[in-house]
Amino acid sequence: MNRSSFWQSGLVSFYENKLALTGIVLLFVLILISILGPLFTPYTYFETHLSLKNTAPCPQFWFGTDELGRDVFTRVCRGGQISLFIGVTASCIDLLIGVVFGAFAAARGGKTEEFMMRCADILHSIPHLLVVILLTVFLGPGLSTILIALTITGWIKMARIVRGQVKQLRETDFVKVSKALGGSGGHIFFKHLLPNCMGPIFITLTLTIPGAIFAEAFLSFLGLGIEAPVASWGSMANDGLPALQSYPWRLFFPAGFISLTLFSFYLVGEGLRDAFDPRIHS
Amino acid sequence: MRCFCKFLSKKIAIFAISIWIVATGTFFLMHAIPGDPFTQDQALPKEILEAMQAHYGLDKPLLVQYAGYMKGLLTFDFGPSLKYQDRTVTDVIREGFPVSGLLGLEALFLSFVFGILFGSLSALHRGGWQDKLLMIVSILGISIPSFIIATFLQYTFAMKLSFFPIARWGSFAHTVLPAFALSALPCAFIARLSRSGMIEVLQQDYIQTAKSKGLSPYLIIIRHVLRNALLPVFAYLGPLSASILTGGFAVEKIFGIPGLGQWFVTSISNRDYPVIMGITIFYAAFLLTSVLVMDIISSLIDPRIQINSETP
């Protein structure tokens, strides 16, 4: 009863938030373009047309072509698929590790918890992008490298949030009652603790996805991420940078798509936080 | 006071362990990479290769190299660069850091001035169109990566309008665009922190008292509100400088600035491992130190930060 009204009031205030709704719509459109866009062009993302290189945007090539005559629109769509894949996969791995680590730490308590959280603190104090860059140097560029590098420190935030929530919830009456009634640890965790953690977990998730997308774009922009011929927004921006003065569309389209995607993710994430964060509510 | 000592020693212990982990981690990572910097398209004769490895001490057992490297670190000796002869990593840092540091300070200054200005404006017009507009701008500032803002600024203000030089380093005019690009994210962040801080402070009783005494709104803001509202901003100075620093990798590349970030990126593509290691450790130590110092300062300024309580 109490919980459903919490969700309802949260959803209502989310729907009333015009910015957040704009974010959802934008995100939906961007995902549709990335997935369905290539169906509307006769080109593939790696197909070269050397005689038509650096063509300005025109009806034949909507976003123009790059230095090898590849269709920028198809490549932007392909880059979008990769960015979304990386964002969602990395966040899901973060989520999994974070929930297991955080819940385990909170459940054990005492010295084990102290030790686990100190380790997390130390890992967290090391600048995230430095770790990611070092690992890409070590593992060599590629999709799996980026995923490993992003998740190796990415889970910490989630673990901290889950631990905090679990610790807080354990002190609530309904969990104590469940315990007194003989509920097993697993029952309490899955039936009571986890469902009540979902709000903060979900909000964190909508903010870690754009974080991962940004990190991939940043790495690829530095030339450490996705390698040719596979397209990524960051690597396309990197390729377009030297030609900025003569062929600006080669940089502007991928850059615009990165910015729009991150912007709409943040709009949604902020909206969710405002709607569901009880601290802001009260 | 005993509490504070405990807090301090805990912080310093974490600081020391973190630096040690970074140094050890980078050392073993860089030494575990298959192949070495001397691997080129044209294979070197065996004798020369061995002589070079002996010169750089790469023929010794790994643990001996590790001990030597750690000993060097204590005296800020990061070893020689493998790519540029007669140049040590310390030289590279000494050359690159003042450039990056100047740019970073300029960006930090800009983000403080504009962040606090925008934050106060939003808080004073809470709910009004100014507030909403600034809120959208701040989400834009947080979400758009600095390397995209940098290219946009370069294209518009340097290439099309020719207000500023397109690239390179030298005069104050060269620093303006990169500093603005770097300051976007911290500026947005500071704006939001100071907005929520000010809104909270404006509701306090002592502000009502100041108002009822007939103090002018501007005096109230300057004397009472800003001082208390800005504490959370200072607490975030560590992460903020981290973002300026890593943003520098891309922004220095775009504007061709000979800073430490540019060196870092070049040394990665050159596979110049000692330089990669040295700059990583230097960056990590620099950031960790600034976080530590900010933690201590903000706990000294603000008695509300309970130093004995667990950090969330």
Interface residues (C-beta under 8 A of the other chain):
Chain A: L19 R118 D121 I122 S125 I126 P127 L129 L130 I133 L134 L135 V137 F138 R160 G164 P210 F214 A217 F218 F221 L222 G223 L224 A237 L241 L244 Q245 P248 L251 A255 I258 S259 L262 F263 F265 Y266 L267 E270
Chain B: I14 F15 I17 S18 I21 V22 G25 T26 L29 M30 A32 I33 M135 I136 I139 L140 I142 S143 I144 P145 F147 I148 T151 F152 Q154 Y155 M159 A242 L245 T246 F249 A250 K253 I254 V265 I268 S269 R271 I276 T280 Y283 A284 L287 L288 V291 T311 P312
